[in-house]
């Protein structure tokens, strides 16, 4: 299993979460490679049983492919947690480091790392970490740009690949589980105004798309 193969399978898994149909063109755009390279990899993954490829209808991961994707996601998120909370990396730095390290460690190492970290449930960006049986906690969340005006939410997660969003949150003092209120949406540029600790912040549409929120309730169980 090569690094490239693992990256493709993990990316296909992530794409399937938001789009049931995954095509060569979409995958080439996200992976930033040419379509012939994607076609070659898709053929390889199909022949080895990781994806089901239906010409003109896109393709999807098989159970075998999903298992490998979850294994990689588990490694990635545990490594991010270790980098952030043990080595004191900034949270906008850990994704790129984890992308390198995850391909070089064994399942045994990851299990021992998880035990050392006392079995964390979420990575530094709020994403759930699959357990050793590949079980994944489901989170009821939406992107901030889909939130309703005059309602309260708490920040549940942030896209770990969006350094711009992570740095913006760090500058404002907003953190995971912070309680916010959406007070306005611009009809001109789709930016969003929120209140956090009696201060008003304007968030661009691009950044809001990378921030995920869950409805706030007084008895909400916030993640540690």
C-alpha positions in Angstrom: 0.0 0.0 0.0 1.6 3.2 -1.2 1.2 6.7 0.2 -0.6 7.8 -3.0 -3.1 4.9 -2.8 -3.9 5.7 0.9 -4.4 9.4 0.1 -6.8 8.6 -2.8 -8.9 6.2 -0.7 -9.1 8.7 2.2 -10.0 11.5 -0.2 -12.7 9.4 -1.8 -14.2 8.6 1.6 -14.3 12.3 2.5 -15.9 13.2 -0.8 -18.6 10.6 -0.3 -19.7 12.2 2.9 -21.0 15.3 1.0 -21.5 13.9 -2.5 -22.8 10.4 -3.3 -21.3 10.5 -6.8 -17.6 10.7 -7.0 -16.1 11.3 -10.5 -12.6 11.3 -12.0 -12.9 15.0 -12.7 -13.9 16.0 -9.1 -11.2 13.8 -7.7 -8.5 15.2 -10.0 -9.5 18.8 -9.0 -9.3 18.0 -5.3 -6.1 15.9 -5.5 -4.6 18.6 -7.8 -3.5 16.1 -10.4 -4.3 15.4 -14.1 -7.3 13.3 -15.1 -5.2 10.5 -16.7 -3.4 10.0 -13.3 -6.8 9.7 -11.6 -8.1 7.3 -14.2 -5.0 5.1 -13.7 -5.4 5.0 -9.9 -9.2 4.4 -10.2 -8.5 1.4 -12.4 -5.9 0.1 -9.9 -8.3 0.6 -6.9 -11.1 -1.1 -8.8 -8.9 -4.1 -9.7 -7.7 -4.5 -6.1 -11.3 -4.3 -4.6 -11.1 -1.0 -2.9 -13.8 0.8 -5.1 -16.7 -0.1 -7.2 -16.4 1.8 -10.5 -19.5 2.2 -12.7 -18.6 4.0 -16.0 -20.5 7.3 -16.4 -22.0 6.9 -12.9 -18.9 7.6 -10.8 -17.5 5.2 -8.2 -17.7 4.5 -4.5 -15.6 2.7 -1.9 -16.3 -1.0 -1.1 -16.4 -2.2 2.5 -12.7 -3.0 2.1 -12.0 0.5 0.9 -14.0 2.2 3.7 -12.1 0.1 6.3 -8.8 1.3 4.9 -10.0 4.9 4.8 -11.1 4.8 8.5 -7.8 3.3 9.5 -6.0 6.2 7.8 -8.3 8.8 9.4 -7.8 7.2 12.8 -4.0 7.5 12.4 -4.2 11.0 11.1 -6.4 12.3 13.9 -4.6 10.6 16.8 -1.3 12.0 15.4 -2.9 15.5 15.3 -4.0 15.1 18.9 -0.5 14.1 20.0 1.1 17.0 18.1 -1.2 19.5 19.5 -1.5 18.5 23.1 1.8 16.8 23.8 4.2 18.5 21.5 2.4 21.9 21.7 2.0 22.5 17.9 -0.5 25.2 16.9 -3.7 23.7 15.6 -3.2 25.2 12.2 0.2 23.3 11.9 -0.8 19.7 12.8 -2.6 18.7 9.7 0.3 18.9 7.3 2.6 17.1 9.8 0.1 14.3 10.4 -0.3 13.9 6.6 3.4 13.0 6.5 3.6 10.8 9.6 0.4 8.8 9.1 1.9 6.8 6.2 4.9 5.7 8.2 3.4 4.2 11.4 2.0 0.8 12.1 -1.3 -0.2 13.6 0.5 -1.4 16.7 2.1 2.0 17.1 -1.2 3.8 16.7 -2.9 1.6 19.4 -0.1 2.3 21.8 -0.3 6.0 21.0 -4.1 6.0 21.6 -3.5 4.3 25.0 -0.8 6.8 25.9 -3.2 9.6 25.0 -5.9 8.0 27.2 -8.2 7.2 24.3 -9.3 10.7 23.1 -12.7 10.8 21.3 -12.0 14.0 19.2 -9.0 15.5 17.4 -7.9 19.1 18.0 -10.3 20.4 15.4 -13.4 18.7 16.8 -13.5 15.7 14.4 -14.3 12.3 15.9 -11.5 9.8 16.1 -12.5 6.3 14.9 -11.8 3.6 17.6 -9.8 0.4 16.9 -13.1 -1.2 15.6 -13.5 1.7 13.2 -16.6 3.0 15.1 -17.1 6.7 14.5 -19.2 9.1 16.7 -21.9 10.9 14.7 -22.1 14.6 15.2 -25.2 16.7 14.4 -23.6 19.7 12.9 -23.9 22.1 9.9 -21.5 24.6 8.4 -21.8 28.1 9.9 -23.0 29.6 6.6 -26.1 27.4 6.9 -26.9 28.5 10.5 -30.1 30.5 11.1 -30.2 34.1 12.3 -31.0 34.9 15.9 -30.2 31.4 17.1 -27.5 30.1 19.4 -24.9 27.5 18.4 -21.6 26.1 19.7 -18.5 25.5 17.6 -18.3 21.8 17.1 -15.5 21.5 14.6 -13.3 23.3 12.0 -11.9 21.9 8.8 -8.3 20.9 9.6 -7.2 21.7 6.1 -8.3 25.3 6.2 -5.4 27.2 7.8 -7.2 30.5 7.1 -10.2 29.5 9.2 -8.1 28.1 12.0 -6.0 31.2 12.2 -9.1 33.4 12.2 -10.6 31.6 15.1 -7.3 31.8 17.0 -7.2 35.6 16.5 -10.7 36.1 17.8 -10.4 33.9 20.9 -13.2 31.6 19.7 -12.5 28.0 20.5 -14.2 24.6 20.1 -17.4 24.5 22.1 -17.6 28.3 22.3 -21.2 29.6 22.4 -22.1 32.0 19.6 -25.2 33.7 18.3 -25.7 34.4 14.6 -27.2 37.9 14.2 -26.9 38.8 10.5 -26.2 37.4 7.0 -25.2 39.8 4.3 -27.2 39.6 1.1 -24.3 41.2 -0.8 -21.3 38.9 -0.1 -22.9 36.2 2.2 -20.7 37.1 5.1 -22.0 36.3 8.6 -22.1 38.4 11.7 -21.9 36.6 15.1 -21.7 37.6 18.7 -19.2 35.9 21.0 -18.6 37.2 24.5 -20.5 40.5 23.7 -18.2 41.2 20.7 -19.4 41.2 17.1 -17.3 39.4 14.5 -17.8 39.4 10.7 -16.9 36.1 9.0 -16.6 35.7 5.3 -18.5 33.1 3.4 -15.3 31.1 2.6 -14.3 30.9 6.2 -17.9 30.2 7.4 -18.0 27.1 5.1 -15.1 25.6 7.0 -16.5 26.1 10.5 -19.2 23.7 11.8 -21.7 24.3 14.5 -24.3 22.5 16.5 -27.5 23.9 18.0 -26.9 25.2 21.5 -29.0 24.0 24.4 -28.6 24.7 28.1 -28.0 21.0 28.8 -25.6 20.5 25.8 -22.9 18.0 26.4 -19.7 19.7 25.3 -16.7 17.7 24.1 -13.7 17.8 26.3 
